[in-house]
Amino acid sequence: MLRIVVYANQTPIAEANAGNMSMLADISDYKVRAVEHAAPKLDIPAADVTGWVRDHPRRTSVWHLVRKIAELAVGEGNAADAVQEGTPSITASSSD
């Protein structure tokens, strides 16, 4: 399990958890949940996103996986597709 916590001024503002669902294969799929707290002063709503990072090569820097998880959390890039809580998650593939 990979856990990412983002802090601003020693206050946690976002967290993501990714679990390897491929028994640690060299090319792995990760189930991801990313949660961001609302920041009303910045007009940023709370978010709770789930999705997948598919076909990730494990023999690369962890920062490649962190980037894909961040892209999933904000709905950018082709690393994975994500949806808001309460709707089914969508999967996608990518290569790095």
C-alpha positions in Angstrom: 0.0 0.0 0.0 1.3 3.4 -1.0 0.0 6.3 1.1 0.5 9.9 0.0 -0.4 12.8 2.3 -0.2 16.5 1.3 0.4 19.1 3.9 0.0 22.9 3.9 1.6 24.6 6.9 1.6 21.3 8.8 -2.1 20.7 8.2 -3.1 17.7 6.0 -5.1 18.9 3.1 -5.2 15.8 0.8 -4.5 12.1 1.0 -4.3 9.2 -1.5 -4.0 5.5 -1.0 -3.0 3.1 -3.7 -3.0 -0.7 -3.4 -1.2 -3.0 -5.8 -3.9 -5.4 -7.1 -1.4 -7.5 -9.2 0.5 -9.4 -6.6 3.5 -7.1 -7.1 4.0 -8.1 -10.8 6.5 -6.1 -12.8 3.6 -4.5 -14.6 1.0 -3.7 -12.0 -2.5 -2.3 -11.6 -3.3 -0.1 -8.6 -6.7 0.7 -7.0 -6.6 4.3 -5.9 -8.7 6.5 -3.6 -7.8 10.2 -3.4 -9.5 12.6 -0.9 -9.0 16.4 -0.8 -10.4 18.7 1.9 -12.4 21.7 0.8 -10.6 25.1 0.8 -13.5 27.6 0.7 -11.2 30.7 0.7 -9.5 29.3 -2.5 -12.8 28.2 -4.0 -11.6 24.5 -4.0 -14.4 22.0 -3.3 -13.8 18.8 -1.4 -13.2 15.8 -3.6 -13.3 12.0 -3.1 -12.1 10.2 -6.2 -11.6 6.5 -6.8 -10.1 4.8 -9.9 -7.3 2.7 -11.3 -3.7 3.2 -12.5 -3.3 0.3 -15.0 -0.2 -1.3 -16.4 2.3 0.6 -14.3 5.9 -0.6 -14.6 7.0 -1.2 -11.0 10.8 -1.0 -11.8 10.7 2.8 -12.1 10.9 5.6 -9.5 8.0 5.8 -7.1 7.5 9.4 -8.4 6.2 8.1 -11.7 3.4 6.3 -9.8 2.8 9.4 -7.6 2.4 11.5 -10.7 -0.2 9.1 -12.1 -2.1 9.1 -8.9 -2.1 13.0 -8.8 -3.3 13.0 -12.4 -6.1 10.7 -11.5 -7.1 12.8 -8.4 -7.5 15.9 -10.6 -8.9 14.2 -13.6 -6.0 15.0 -15.9 -3.7 13.1 -18.2 -4.2 9.6 -19.5 -2.7 7.7 -16.5 -6.1 6.7 -15.3 -9.7 7.8 -15.4 -11.5 8.6 -12.2 -15.0 9.5 -11.0 -16.5 11.2 -8.0 -17.7 9.1 -5.1 -21.0 7.4 -5.6 -20.5 6.5 -9.3 -18.7 3.4 -10.6 -15.0 3.8 -11.3 -13.7 3.7 -14.8 -10.5 2.1 -15.8 -7.9 3.1 -18.4 -4.4 2.0 -19.4 -1.3 4.0 -19.7 2.4 3.5 -20.2 5.2 5.5 -18.9 
